[in-house]
Amino acid sequence: MSPLLPEPASLGPDAAGDRRLVRLRALGPERAHFRELIGKVGSGEHTSTGLDRQEAGVAMDLMLQGQADDAQMGAFLIAHRIRRPHPIELSGMLDSYRRWGPVLETPGRRPLCFGVPYDGRSRTAPLLPLVALVLASDDLPVVLHGGDPMPVKFGVTLAELFESIGIPSTGLPLSKVQERLDRYGLALTHQPDHFPLAEKLVPVRDAIGKRPPVASLELLWTPHRGEHLLVSGFVHPPTETRAWQALQDCGETDLLTVKGLEGSTDLPTSRAGITARVRQGATERILLHPRDHGITCAEVPWQGLELWRSQALAALCGEGTLMPALRWNVAAYLWFAGRFERLEDALERATGLLMARSGERLRRDMTERGEENGRPAPT
């Protein structure tokens, strides 16, 4: 027996119970409690009871605070992955993210807050950084969050995309991110810089080799505090319905779920865009057909950061292969944000913004700000 786990002083009739008690004491109260929570999610189809909201929040708290060891976290995350988290469990974990994560505010302004997979994109050219720039240039604030390249996909990240077009997105204090949101209407929090407690879970996520429930939280959480429209990407229909219930339990009153490209919020141009709007508990399925508006182009494939940079800069100037998809997405989100009653009018506005290079002017403003901080800018 390990010297850290001594035998009881004397073995009575319940020797097995005595030994279990010794081991529990050796774990310490936090790890012992976390072991109980593992048992509730990992006991199998017939005996697993699941967690209530408070227990799920405590489990997430213990992981974020480093009070569960790597083996325990891996066991919990993979067990939850296999069984699939219940909406109430996602609500509790989201409570924890809200307690410990960074906070941004937009007093008097109602932003669009996007939740997309942190493990990035690898098949199709991303649009969200460009959509965000154009929307923000039209006085519609946008709040984003992301991280470094993330398992299991290790695709290109939002920070890499923004930095490729000259907008510094890493190594900034949260106060600078808030200042950027106040000044330009656009902010991106970066997990290694602004949510280091969550960043400590990345090695465990890499070790288990599957997306855990924490990956779902990245689609549901936002650092923004206050009134907003939360836009959440999804891939599988069960994920969408769990998101509706979990977010409603957490008090989100205006939610848009989007079956976007690679789980993102980028609406496709080659097929109908499947979305749902949940307002005050009422759900409305909304299908957007780009063909009905003269948009028939295929999705642009991802071919590396250097090519994407040139495509992105052209699109912001109303040109190139990414422009039609950018126009479609900008119009859709202007419409979802309530700027226009008709999608046709939103498309006209999106066209005008691109032709006027409105998003490009904002990019240059933010780039010049980056140069003042000693960061080079592309031309």
C-alpha atoms as a printed R data frame, in Angstrom:
    type eleno elety resid chain resno       x      y       z
1   ATOM     1    CA   MET     A     1   0.000  0.000   0.000
2   ATOM     2    CA   SER     A     2   1.133  3.555  -0.776
3   ATOM     3    CA   PRO     A     3   2.622  5.363   2.238
4   ATOM     4    CA   LEU     A     4   0.231  8.205   1.420
5   ATOM     5    CA   LEU     A     5  -2.693  5.868   2.074
6   ATOM     6    CA   PRO     A     6  -1.955  4.059   5.360
7   ATOM     7    CA   GLU     A     7  -3.996  1.173   6.632
8   ATOM     8    CA   PRO     A     8  -6.484  1.969   9.402
9   ATOM     9    CA   ALA     A     9  -5.044  1.505  12.887
10  ATOM    10    CA   SER     A    10  -7.194 -1.568  13.353
11  ATOM    11    CA   LEU     A    11  -9.402 -3.493  10.990
12  ATOM    12    CA   GLY     A    12 -12.890 -4.058  12.331
13  ATOM    13    CA   PRO     A    13 -15.816 -5.903  10.812
14  ATOM    14    CA   ASP     A    14 -16.145 -3.211   8.133
15  ATOM    15    CA   ALA     A    15 -12.522 -3.246   6.990
16  ATOM    16    CA   ALA     A    16 -13.466 -2.360   3.411
17  ATOM    17    CA   GLY     A    17 -15.412  0.702   4.575
18  ATOM    18    CA   ASP     A    18 -12.525  1.767   6.762
19  ATOM    19    CA   ARG     A    19 -10.117  1.544   3.844
20  ATOM    20    CA   ARG     A    20 -12.437  3.573   1.605
21  ATOM    21    CA   LEU     A    21 -12.647  6.252   4.286
22  ATOM    22    CA   VAL     A    22  -8.846  6.439   4.512
23  ATOM    23    CA   ARG     A    23  -8.590  6.948   0.774
24  ATOM    24    CA   LEU     A    24 -11.260  9.609   0.720
25  ATOM    25    CA   ARG     A    25  -9.474 11.520   3.457
26  ATOM    26    CA   ALA     A    26  -6.234 11.273   1.513
27  ATOM    27    CA   LEU     A    27  -7.912 12.834  -1.528
28  ATOM    28    CA   GLY     A    28  -8.900 15.927   0.442
29  ATOM    29    CA   PRO     A    29 -12.412 17.406   0.561
30  ATOM    30    CA   GLU     A    30 -12.421 18.985  -2.915
31  ATOM    31    CA   ARG     A    31 -11.120 15.980  -4.843
32  ATOM    32    CA   ALA     A    32 -13.283 13.637  -2.781
33  ATOM    33    CA   HIS     A    33 -16.353 15.681  -3.674
34  ATOM    34    CA   PHE     A    34 -15.349 15.801  -7.321
35  ATOM    35    CA   ARG     A    35 -15.051 12.011  -7.281
36  ATOM    36    CA   GLU     A    36 -18.683 11.826  -6.156
37  ATOM    37    CA   LEU     A    37 -19.684 14.065  -9.057
38  ATOM    38    CA   ILE     A    38 -17.792 11.833 -11.508
39  ATOM    39    CA   GLY     A    39 -19.800  8.909 -10.194
40  ATOM    40    CA   LYS     A    40 -23.068 10.701 -10.941
41  ATOM    41    CA   VAL     A    41 -22.234 11.295 -14.609
42  ATOM    42    CA   GLY     A    42 -20.196  8.152 -15.276
43  ATOM    43    CA   SER     A    43 -22.230  5.333 -13.772
44  ATOM    44    CA   GLY     A    44 -23.842  4.083 -16.958
45  ATOM    45    CA   GLU     A    45 -27.179  4.395 -18.679
46  ATOM    46    CA   HIS     A    46 -29.293  2.842 -15.912
47  ATOM    47    CA   THR     A    47 -27.557  4.125 -12.775
48  ATOM    48    CA   SER     A    48 -26.307  7.580 -13.797
49  ATOM    49    CA   THR     A    49 -28.362 10.245 -12.026
50  ATOM    50    CA   GLY     A    50 -26.775 13.258 -13.657
51  ATOM    51    CA   LEU     A    51 -26.094 16.529 -11.885
52  ATOM    52    CA   ASP     A    52 -28.436 19.268 -10.826
53  ATOM    53    CA   ARG     A    53 -27.589 22.855 -11.718
54  ATOM    54    CA   GLN     A    54 -25.743 23.590  -8.499
55  ATOM    55    CA   GLU     A    55 -23.679 20.383  -8.702
56  ATOM    56    CA   ALA     A    56 -22.722 21.079 -12.307
57  ATOM    57    CA   GLY     A    57 -21.633 24.574 -11.314
58  ATOM    58    CA   VAL     A    58 -19.551 23.210  -8.454
59  ATOM    59    CA   ALA     A    59 -17.927 20.657 -10.785
60  ATOM    60    CA   MET     A    60 -16.958 23.420 -13.201
61  ATOM    61    CA   ASP     A    61 -15.746 25.617 -10.327
62  ATOM    62    CA   LEU     A    62 -13.488 22.825  -9.052
63  ATOM    63    CA   MET     A    63 -11.998 22.280 -12.515
64  ATOM    64    CA   LEU     A    64 -11.423 25.975 -13.157
65  ATOM    65    CA   GLN     A    65  -9.813 26.461  -9.745
66  ATOM    66    CA   GLY     A    66  -7.506 23.467 -10.200
67  ATOM    67    CA   GLN     A    67  -9.017 21.584  -7.265
68  ATOM    68    CA   ALA     A    68  -9.568 18.424  -9.309
69  ATOM    69    CA   ASP     A    69  -6.533 16.615 -10.671
70  ATOM    70    CA   ASP     A    70  -5.976 15.891 -14.369
71  ATOM    71    CA   ALA     A    71  -7.092 12.263 -14.122
72  ATOM    72    CA   GLN     A    72 -10.356 13.310 -12.480
73  ATOM    73    CA   MET     A    73 -11.001 16.074 -14.997
74  ATOM    74    CA   GLY     A    74 -10.328 13.739 -17.894
75  ATOM    75    CA   ALA     A    75 -12.687 11.140 -16.449
76  ATOM    76    CA   PHE     A    76 -15.427 13.703 -15.855
77  ATOM    77    CA   LEU     A    77 -15.137 15.313 -19.281
78  ATOM    78    CA   ILE     A    78 -15.077 12.081 -21.281
79  ATOM    79    CA   ALA     A    79 -17.933 10.584 -19.236
80  ATOM    80    CA   HIS     A    80 -19.987 13.693 -19.895
81  ATOM    81    CA   ARG     A    81 -19.037 13.549 -23.561
82  ATOM    82    CA   ILE     A    82 -20.241  9.953 -23.883
83  ATOM    83    CA   ARG     A    83 -23.508 10.465 -22.005
84  ATOM    84    CA   ARG     A    84 -24.104 14.012 -23.359
85  ATOM    85    CA   PRO     A    85 -24.790 16.760 -20.825
86  ATOM    86    CA   HIS     A    86 -28.351 17.560 -19.827
87  ATOM    87    CA   PRO     A    87 -29.457 21.172 -20.380
88  ATOM    88    CA   ILE     A    88 -29.592 21.783 -16.629
89  ATOM    89    CA   GLU     A    89 -25.967 20.633 -16.353
90  ATOM    90    CA   LEU     A    90 -24.940 23.055 -19.102
91  ATOM    91    CA   SER     A    91 -26.780 25.795 -17.202
92  ATOM    92    CA   GLY     A    92 -24.778 25.067 -14.057
93  ATOM    93    CA   MET     A    93 -21.481 25.003 -15.936
94  ATOM    94    CA   LEU     A    94 -22.432 28.251 -17.650
95  ATOM    95    CA   ASP     A    95 -23.097 29.770 -14.209
96  ATOM    96    CA   SER     A    96 -19.490 28.931 -13.344
97  ATOM    97    CA   TYR     A    97 -18.128 30.493 -16.529
98  ATOM    98    CA   ARG     A    98 -20.070 33.633 -15.717
99  ATOM    99    CA   ARG     A    99 -18.625 33.703 -12.197
100 ATOM   100    CA   TRP     A   100 -15.009 33.320 -13.239
101 ATOM   101    CA   GLY     A   101 -14.772 34.632 -16.804
102 ATOM   102    CA   PRO     A   102 -13.982 38.146 -18.057
103 ATOM   103    CA   VAL     A   103 -16.718 40.757 -18.343
104 ATOM   104    CA   LEU     A   104 -17.321 43.405 -21.022
105 ATOM   105    CA   GLU     A   105 -20.116 45.962 -21.016
106 ATOM   106    CA   THR     A   106 -21.821 48.276 -23.525
107 ATOM   107    CA   PRO     A   107 -23.989 50.682 -21.497
108 ATOM   108    CA   GLY     A   108 -26.912 51.891 -23.580
109 ATOM   109    CA   ARG     A   109 -25.943 49.744 -26.587
110 ATOM   110    CA   ARG     A   110 -27.196 46.287 -27.534
111 ATOM   111    CA   PRO     A   111 -24.470 44.230 -29.232
112 ATOM   112    CA   LEU     A   112 -24.454 41.016 -31.187
113 ATOM   113    CA   CYS     A   113 -22.509 38.418 -29.189
114 ATOM   114    CA   PHE     A   114 -21.209 35.469 -31.211
115 ATOM   115    CA   GLY     A   115 -20.250 32.038 -29.874
116 ATOM   116    CA   VAL     A   116 -18.243 29.886 -32.296
117 ATOM   117    CA   PRO     A   117 -16.005 26.820 -31.812
118 ATOM   118    CA   TYR     A   118 -12.610 27.644 -30.353
119 ATOM   119    CA   ASP     A   119 -10.969 24.864 -32.373
120 ATOM   120    CA   GLY     A   120 -11.432 26.989 -35.447
121 ATOM   121    CA   ARG     A   121 -11.876 26.404 -39.161
122 ATOM   122    CA   SER     A   122 -10.044 24.120 -41.576
123 ATOM   123    CA   ARG     A   123 -12.294 23.573 -44.620
124 ATOM   124    CA   THR     A   124 -14.026 26.850 -45.495
125 ATOM   125    CA   ALA     A   125 -12.822 30.454 -45.481
126 ATOM   126    CA   PRO     A   126 -14.113 32.222 -42.325
127 ATOM   127    CA   LEU     A   127 -16.280 35.315 -42.554
128 ATOM   128    CA   LEU     A   128 -16.948 36.312 -38.942
129 ATOM   129    CA   PRO     A   129 -14.043 38.787 -38.494
130 ATOM   130    CA   LEU     A   130 -15.135 40.592 -41.651
131 ATOM   131    CA   VAL     A   131 -18.814 40.489 -40.735
132 ATOM   132    CA   ALA     A   132 -17.923 41.935 -37.334
133 ATOM   133    CA   LEU     A   133 -15.949 44.795 -38.879
134 ATOM   134    CA   VAL     A   134 -18.746 45.766 -41.267
135 ATOM   135    CA   LEU     A   135 -21.451 45.545 -38.593
136 ATOM   136    CA   ALA     A   136 -19.382 47.571 -36.120
137 ATOM   137    CA   SER     A   137 -18.717 50.173 -38.809
138 ATOM   138    CA   ASP     A   138 -22.502 50.632 -39.037
139 ATOM   139    CA   ASP     A   139 -22.752 51.279 -35.279
140 ATOM   140    CA   LEU     A   140 -23.831 47.742 -34.394
141 ATOM   141    CA   PRO     A   141 -21.440 46.552 -31.637
142 ATOM   142    CA   VAL     A   142 -20.027 43.030 -31.829
143 ATOM   143    CA   VAL     A   143 -18.509 40.981 -28.986
144 ATOM   144    CA   LEU     A   144 -16.441 37.891 -29.798
145 ATOM   145    CA   HIS     A   145 -14.352 35.443 -27.779
146 ATOM   146    CA   GLY     A   146 -11.824 32.773 -28.692
147 ATOM   147    CA   GLY     A   147  -8.436 31.339 -27.894
148 ATOM   148    CA   ASP     A   148  -5.242 29.857 -29.237
149 ATOM   149    CA   PRO     A   149  -5.331 26.853 -31.623
150 ATOM   150    CA   MET     A   150  -7.427 24.317 -29.773
151 ATOM   151    CA   PRO     A   151  -7.940 20.558 -29.806
152 ATOM   152    CA   VAL     A   152  -9.326 18.554 -31.416
153 ATOM   153    CA   LYS     A   153  -9.348 20.357 -34.743
154 ATOM   154    CA   PHE     A   154  -6.573 22.943 -34.287
155 ATOM   155    CA   GLY     A   155  -8.076 25.101 -37.029
156 ATOM   156    CA   VAL     A   156  -7.391 28.768 -37.666
157 ATOM   157    CA   THR     A   157  -8.596 30.988 -34.822
158 ATOM   158    CA   LEU     A   158 -10.341 34.337 -34.670
159 ATOM   159    CA   ALA     A   159  -7.235 35.936 -33.178
160 ATOM   160    CA   GLU     A   160  -5.062 34.640 -36.030
161 ATOM   161    CA   LEU     A   161  -7.523 35.962 -38.588
162 ATOM   162    CA   PHE     A   162  -7.748 39.423 -37.032
163 ATOM   163    CA   GLU     A   163  -3.994 39.688 -36.617
164 ATOM   164    CA   SER     A   164  -3.444 38.685 -40.262
165 ATOM   165    CA   ILE     A   165  -5.362 41.802 -41.335
166 ATOM   166    CA   GLY     A   166  -3.488 44.012 -38.905
167 ATOM   167    CA   ILE     A   167  -5.738 44.130 -35.842
168 ATOM   168    CA   PRO     A   168  -3.830 43.173 -32.657
169 ATOM   169    CA   SER     A   169  -5.853 40.522 -30.818
170 ATOM   170    CA   THR     A   170  -3.531 38.836 -28.328
171 ATOM   171    CA   GLY     A   171  -1.521 40.064 -25.361
172 ATOM   172    CA   LEU     A   172  -3.954 42.891 -24.584
173 ATOM   173    CA   PRO     A   173  -5.194 43.589 -21.043
174 ATOM   174    CA   LEU     A   174  -8.942 43.354 -20.614
175 ATOM   175    CA   SER     A   175  -9.108 47.103 -20.062
176 ATOM   176    CA   LYS     A   176  -7.759 47.634 -23.597
177 ATOM   177    CA   VAL     A   177 -10.343 45.236 -25.003
178 ATOM   178    CA   GLN     A   178 -13.088 47.202 -23.227
179 ATOM   179    CA   GLU     A   179 -11.590 50.434 -24.529
180 ATOM   180    CA   ARG     A   180 -11.654 49.014 -28.060
181 ATOM   181    CA   LEU     A   181 -15.305 48.041 -27.620
182 ATOM   182    CA   ASP     A   182 -16.141 51.548 -26.408
183 ATOM   183    CA   ARG     A   183 -14.249 53.246 -29.213
184 ATOM   184    CA   TYR     A   184 -14.818 50.961 -32.212
185 ATOM   185    CA   GLY     A   185 -17.782 48.790 -31.228
186 ATOM   186    CA   LEU     A   186 -15.781 45.575 -31.655
187 ATOM   187    CA   ALA     A   187 -14.072 43.373 -29.088
188 ATOM   188    CA   LEU     A   188 -12.462 39.936 -28.949
189 ATOM   189    CA   THR     A   189 -11.496 38.385 -25.640
190 ATOM   190    CA   HIS     A   190  -8.648 35.881 -25.879
191 ATOM   191    CA   GLN     A   191  -8.803 32.962 -23.462
192 ATOM   192    CA   PRO     A   192  -5.064 32.732 -22.607
193 ATOM   193    CA   ASP     A   193  -5.042 36.448 -21.770
194 ATOM   194    CA   HIS     A   194  -8.463 36.963 -20.217
195 ATOM   195    CA   PHE     A   195  -9.686 33.600 -18.937
196 ATOM   196    CA   PRO     A   196  -6.558 31.726 -17.789
197 ATOM   197    CA   LEU     A   197  -8.603 29.470 -15.496
198 ATOM   198    CA   ALA     A   198 -10.336 27.972 -18.534
199 ATOM   199    CA   GLU     A   199  -7.068 27.852 -20.476
200 ATOM   200    CA   LYS     A   200  -5.677 25.424 -17.876
201 ATOM   201    CA   LEU     A   201  -8.205 22.830 -19.095
202 ATOM   202    CA   VAL     A   202  -6.745 22.725 -22.612
203 ATOM   203    CA   PRO     A   203  -4.081 20.029 -21.945
204 ATOM   204    CA   VAL     A   204  -6.778 17.743 -20.508
205 ATOM   205    CA   ARG     A   205  -9.002 18.408 -23.523
206 ATOM   206    CA   ASP     A   206  -6.103 17.508 -25.775
207 ATOM   207    CA   ALA     A   207  -5.395 14.316 -23.830
208 ATOM   208    CA   ILE     A   208  -8.935 12.934 -24.113
209 ATOM   209    CA   GLY     A   209  -9.035 13.569 -27.863
210 ATOM   210    CA   LYS     A   210 -12.731 14.474 -28.036
211 ATOM   211    CA   ARG     A   211 -14.697 17.694 -27.670
212 ATOM   212    CA   PRO     A   212 -15.958 17.790 -24.056
213 ATOM   213    CA   PRO     A   213 -18.964 19.745 -22.724
214 ATOM   214    CA   VAL     A   214 -16.626 22.708 -22.226
215 ATOM   215    CA   ALA     A   215 -16.646 23.040 -26.024
216 ATOM   216    CA   SER     A   216 -20.422 23.497 -25.838
217 ATOM   217    CA   LEU     A   217 -19.955 26.250 -23.244
218 ATOM   218    CA   GLU     A   218 -17.847 28.176 -25.751
219 ATOM   219    CA   LEU     A   219 -20.916 28.397 -27.970
220 ATOM   220    CA   LEU     A   220 -23.278 29.436 -25.163
221 ATOM   221    CA   TRP     A   221 -21.170 31.796 -23.048
222 ATOM   222    CA   THR     A   222 -20.352 35.415 -23.770
223 ATOM   223    CA   PRO     A   223 -18.167 37.829 -21.817
224 ATOM   224    CA   HIS     A   224 -20.758 40.535 -22.419
225 ATOM   225    CA   ARG     A   225 -22.889 41.549 -19.468
226 ATOM   226    CA   GLY     A   226 -26.150 43.284 -20.266
227 ATOM   227    CA   GLU     A   227 -28.823 43.173 -22.948
228 ATOM   228    CA   HIS     A   228 -27.720 41.584 -26.223
229 ATOM   229    CA   LEU     A   229 -28.606 39.195 -29.016
230 ATOM   230    CA   LEU     A   230 -26.631 35.987 -28.446
231 ATOM   231    CA   VAL     A   231 -25.725 34.183 -31.689
232 ATOM   232    CA   SER     A   232 -24.639 30.572 -31.183
233 ATOM   233    CA   GLY     A   233 -23.336 28.177 -33.824
234 ATOM   234    CA   PHE     A   234 -24.216 24.487 -33.866
235 ATOM   235    CA   VAL     A   235 -23.772 21.343 -35.955
236 ATOM   236    CA   HIS     A   236 -26.149 18.667 -34.656
237 ATOM   237    CA   PRO     A   237 -29.867 19.270 -33.899
238 ATOM   238    CA   PRO     A   238 -29.682 17.825 -30.348
239 ATOM   239    CA   THR     A   239 -27.001 20.398 -29.550
240 ATOM   240    CA   GLU     A   240 -29.348 23.161 -30.641
241 ATOM   241    CA   THR     A   241 -32.275 22.056 -28.485
242 ATOM   242    CA   ARG     A   242 -30.015 21.664 -25.435
243 ATOM   243    CA   ALA     A   243 -28.732 25.188 -26.038
244 ATOM   244    CA   TRP     A   244 -32.255 26.619 -26.142
245 ATOM   245    CA   GLN     A   245 -33.180 25.158 -22.770
246 ATOM   246    CA   ALA     A   246 -29.853 25.797 -21.037
247 ATOM   247    CA   LEU     A   247 -29.750 29.440 -22.081
248 ATOM   248    CA   GLN     A   248 -33.372 30.020 -21.212
249 ATOM   249    CA   ASP     A   249 -32.681 28.628 -17.725
250 ATOM   250    CA   CYS     A   250 -29.765 31.076 -17.458
251 ATOM   251    CA   GLY     A   251 -31.926 34.068 -18.280
252 ATOM   252    CA   GLU     A   252 -31.016 34.670 -21.929
253 ATOM   253    CA   THR     A   253 -34.075 36.292 -23.486
254 ATOM   254    CA   ASP     A   254 -32.943 36.734 -27.107
255 ATOM   255    CA   LEU     A   255 -31.061 33.906 -28.771
256 ATOM   256    CA   LEU     A   256 -30.247 33.012 -32.368
257 ATOM   257    CA   THR     A   257 -28.917 29.540 -33.146
258 ATOM   258    CA   VAL     A   258 -27.236 29.067 -36.533
259 ATOM   259    CA   LYS     A   259 -26.284 25.877 -38.360
260 ATOM   260    CA   GLY     A   260 -23.289 27.582 -39.889
261 ATOM   261    CA   LEU     A   261 -20.188 26.441 -41.716
262 ATOM   262    CA   GLU     A   262 -18.125 24.038 -39.570
263 ATOM   263    CA   GLY     A   263 -20.284 24.790 -36.541
264 ATOM   264    CA   SER     A   264 -19.708 28.535 -36.831
265 ATOM   265    CA   THR     A   265 -22.221 31.345 -37.305
266 ATOM   266    CA   ASP     A   266 -21.208 31.891 -40.955
267 ATOM   267    CA   LEU     A   267 -24.318 31.373 -43.068
268 ATOM   268    CA   PRO     A   268 -23.749 29.256 -46.204
269 ATOM   269    CA   THR     A   269 -24.324 30.571 -49.712
270 ATOM   270    CA   SER     A   270 -24.719 27.220 -51.494
271 ATOM   271    CA   ARG     A   271 -27.712 26.011 -49.465
272 ATOM   272    CA   ALA     A   272 -30.394 27.241 -47.130
273 ATOM   273    CA   GLY     A   273 -29.248 28.692 -43.849
274 ATOM   274    CA   ILE     A   274 -30.948 26.950 -40.921
275 ATOM   275    CA   THR     A   275 -31.507 29.214 -37.931
276 ATOM   276    CA   ALA     A   276 -33.868 29.565 -34.983
277 ATOM   277    CA   ARG     A   277 -34.799 32.648 -32.969
278 ATOM   278    CA   VAL     A   278 -35.744 32.186 -29.327
279 ATOM   279    CA   ARG     A   279 -37.307 35.262 -27.738
280 ATOM   280    CA   GLN     A   280 -38.910 35.245 -24.307
281 ATOM   281    CA   GLY     A   281 -39.162 31.459 -24.487
282 ATOM   282    CA   ALA     A   282 -40.878 31.342 -27.904
283 ATOM   283    CA   THR     A   283 -38.950 29.543 -30.661
284 ATOM   284    CA   GLU     A   284 -39.270 30.362 -34.362
285 ATOM   285    CA   ARG     A   285 -37.486 28.345 -37.055
286 ATOM   286    CA   ILE     A   286 -36.126 30.655 -39.771
287 ATOM   287    CA   LEU     A   287 -34.739 29.359 -43.063
288 ATOM   288    CA   LEU     A   288 -32.717 31.771 -45.195
289 ATOM   289    CA   HIS     A   289 -32.480 30.910 -48.900
290 ATOM   290    CA   PRO     A   290 -29.633 32.805 -50.574
291 ATOM   291    CA   ARG     A   291 -30.811 31.678 -54.030
292 ATOM   292    CA   ASP     A   292 -34.024 33.658 -53.531
293 ATOM   293    CA   HIS     A   293 -31.865 36.779 -53.345
294 ATOM   294    CA   GLY     A   294 -29.638 36.041 -56.344
295 ATOM   295    CA   ILE     A   295 -26.791 34.513 -54.336
296 ATOM   296    CA   THR     A   296 -25.702 31.170 -55.757
297 ATOM   297    CA   CYS     A   297 -21.952 30.983 -55.186
298 ATOM   298    CA   ALA     A   298 -20.222 28.026 -53.559
299 ATOM   299    CA   GLU     A   299 -18.398 28.366 -50.270
300 ATOM   300    CA   VAL     A   300 -14.807 29.549 -50.629
301 ATOM   301    CA   PRO     A   301 -12.371 26.846 -49.452
302 ATOM   302    CA   TRP     A   302  -9.786 27.507 -46.774
303 ATOM   303    CA   GLN     A   303  -6.343 27.580 -48.401
304 ATOM   304    CA   GLY     A   304  -4.179 29.130 -45.738
305 ATOM   305    CA   LEU     A   305  -3.831 32.381 -43.854
306 ATOM   306    CA   GLU     A   306  -1.852 34.274 -46.483
307 ATOM   307    CA   LEU     A   307  -4.450 33.743 -49.206
308 ATOM   308    CA   TRP     A   308  -7.298 34.415 -46.784
309 ATOM   309    CA   ARG     A   309  -5.734 37.752 -45.876
310 ATOM   310    CA   SER     A   310  -5.784 38.916 -49.502
311 ATOM   311    CA   GLN     A   311  -9.335 37.613 -49.973
312 ATOM   312    CA   ALA     A   312 -10.464 39.347 -46.770
313 ATOM   313    CA   LEU     A   313  -8.970 42.727 -47.662
314 ATOM   314    CA   ALA     A   314 -10.580 42.541 -51.102
315 ATOM   315    CA   ALA     A   315 -13.974 41.613 -49.644
316 ATOM   316    CA   LEU     A   316 -13.885 44.574 -47.249
317 ATOM   317    CA   CYS     A   317 -13.496 46.744 -50.348
318 ATOM   318    CA   GLY     A   318 -16.493 45.106 -52.053
319 ATOM   319    CA   GLU     A   319 -14.435 42.889 -54.326
320 ATOM   320    CA   GLY     A   320 -13.242 39.310 -54.754
321 ATOM   321    CA   THR     A   321 -14.431 35.789 -54.071
322 ATOM   322    CA   LEU     A   322 -15.470 36.342 -50.443
323 ATOM   323    CA   MET     A   323 -17.561 39.429 -51.147
324 ATOM   324    CA   PRO     A   324 -20.910 37.732 -52.020
325 ATOM   325    CA   ALA     A   325 -20.849 35.607 -48.870
326 ATOM   326    CA   LEU     A   326 -19.802 38.602 -46.783
327 ATOM   327    CA   ARG     A   327 -22.647 40.665 -48.214
328 ATOM   328    CA   TRP     A   328 -25.154 37.870 -47.471
329 ATOM   329    CA   ASN     A   329 -23.989 37.440 -43.892
330 ATOM   330    CA   VAL     A   330 -23.837 41.161 -43.117
331 ATOM   331    CA   ALA     A   331 -27.376 41.566 -44.459
332 ATOM   332    CA   ALA     A   332 -28.692 38.630 -42.456
333 ATOM   333    CA   TYR     A   333 -27.268 39.906 -39.179
334 ATOM   334    CA   LEU     A   334 -28.459 43.458 -39.810
335 ATOM   335    CA   TRP     A   335 -31.910 41.944 -40.290
336 ATOM   336    CA   PHE     A   336 -31.676 39.709 -37.230
337 ATOM   337    CA   ALA     A   337 -30.547 42.711 -35.185
338 ATOM   338    CA   GLY     A   338 -33.794 44.480 -36.077
339 ATOM   339    CA   ARG     A   339 -32.289 47.174 -38.245
340 ATOM   340    CA   PHE     A   340 -34.644 46.351 -41.122
341 ATOM   341    CA   GLU     A   341 -38.093 44.831 -41.478
342 ATOM   342    CA   ARG     A   342 -37.252 43.184 -44.804
343 ATOM   343    CA   LEU     A   343 -34.168 41.167 -45.654
344 ATOM   344    CA   GLU     A   344 -34.127 42.814 -49.098
345 ATOM   345    CA   ASP     A   345 -33.582 46.202 -47.465
346 ATOM   346    CA   ALA     A   346 -30.798 44.754 -45.315
347 ATOM   347    CA   LEU     A   347 -29.125 43.412 -48.453
348 ATOM   348    CA   GLU     A   348 -29.250 46.862 -49.992
349 ATOM   349    CA   ARG     A   349 -27.645 48.325 -46.881
350 ATOM   350    CA   ALA     A   350 -24.950 45.626 -46.846
351 ATOM   351    CA   THR     A   351 -24.147 46.374 -50.471
352 ATOM   352    CA   GLY     A   352 -23.841 50.072 -49.697
353 ATOM   353    CA   LEU     A   353 -21.539 49.433 -46.729
354 ATOM   354    CA   LEU     A   354 -19.216 47.266 -48.809
355 ATOM   355    CA   MET     A   355 -19.161 49.653 -51.758
356 ATOM   356    CA   ALA     A   356 -18.366 52.501 -49.359
357 ATOM   357    CA   ARG     A   357 -15.569 50.383 -47.805
358 ATOM   358    CA   SER     A   358 -17.021 51.070 -44.389
359 ATOM   359    CA   GLY     A   359 -15.556 47.949 -42.774
360 ATOM   360    CA   GLU     A   360 -12.204 48.604 -44.414
361 ATOM   361    CA   ARG     A   361 -12.097 52.122 -42.972
362 ATOM   362    CA   LEU     A   362 -12.752 50.708 -39.516
363 ATOM   363    CA   ARG     A   363 -10.027 48.102 -40.025
364 ATOM   364    CA   ARG     A   364  -7.574 50.842 -40.923
365 ATOM   365    CA   ASP     A   365  -8.587 52.866 -37.872
366 ATOM   366    CA   MET     A   366  -7.983 49.844 -35.646
367 ATOM   367    CA   THR     A   367  -4.759 49.038 -37.490
368 ATOM   368    CA   GLU     A   368  -3.389 52.531 -36.935
369 ATOM   369    CA   ARG     A   369  -4.189 52.123 -33.264
370 ATOM   370    CA   GLY     A   370  -2.211 48.890 -33.360
371 ATOM   371    CA   GLU     A   371   0.762 50.688 -34.922
372 ATOM   372    CA   GLU     A   372   0.736 53.130 -32.005
373 ATOM   373    CA   ASN     A   373   1.218 50.084 -29.774
374 ATOM   374    CA   GLY     A   374   4.234 49.022 -31.815
375 ATOM   375    CA   ARG     A   375   2.430 46.410 -33.916
376 ATOM   376    CA   PRO     A   376   3.018 46.373 -37.703
377 ATOM   377    CA   ALA     A   377   0.025 46.758 -39.995
378 ATOM   378    CA   PRO     A   378  -0.572 45.303 -43.462
379 ATOM   379    CA   THR     A   379  -1.059 47.625 -46.385
